[in-house]
């Protein structure tokens, strides 16, 4: 059964803002802190997570009437693992350098709370198309926060964006903030981004 335009808009609004996985639910912080030192690494991780969460949620939905409730969590984990393994194999085969850069973090998508959370919250109670759309937009909600964090970290810490030199930040006039590409920089930027978006949300709620 196809999702209506109203349902798509609802899923989009919830995933991108109203119930955003990072600044509203505070989920998936492992990869948020681990891979956001370079924008390219972040984009690949984001693509992997969007693919995994959307396809996993749709698959769980398609099998929900055939999955015994007492083993559903194990089945969901197995489904998620299949999609993560597909991504991992493709990276190793066609982009080994990126696979090496991301290290174990692709495999850790299996344990990412966002993926399991959407399977449980939406996959088991919605038709496959709706579950796919919900997973897709929750993945995008995760992605744009990570890309914002990665952009600031790479520019301030390395003076580059996607590996290309950024004017002023790549010159001797800018003393690169090496801390930004280290773990403390990730915590610092995550805190600022969460504070910024939650402040906007609070102001919106006050106007209502």
Buried (B, 14 or more C-beta within 10 A) or exposed (E): EEBEEEBBEBBBEBBBBEBBBBBBBEBBBBBBBBBBBBBBBBBBBBEBBBBBBBBBBBBBBBBBEEBEEEEBEEBBBEBBBBBBEBBBEEBEEEEEEBBEBBEEBBBBBBEBBBBBBBBBBBBBEBBBBBBBBBBBBBBBBBBEBBBBBBBBBBBBBBBBBEEEEBEEBBEEEBEBBEBBBBEEBBEBBBEEBBEEBEEEBEEEEEEE
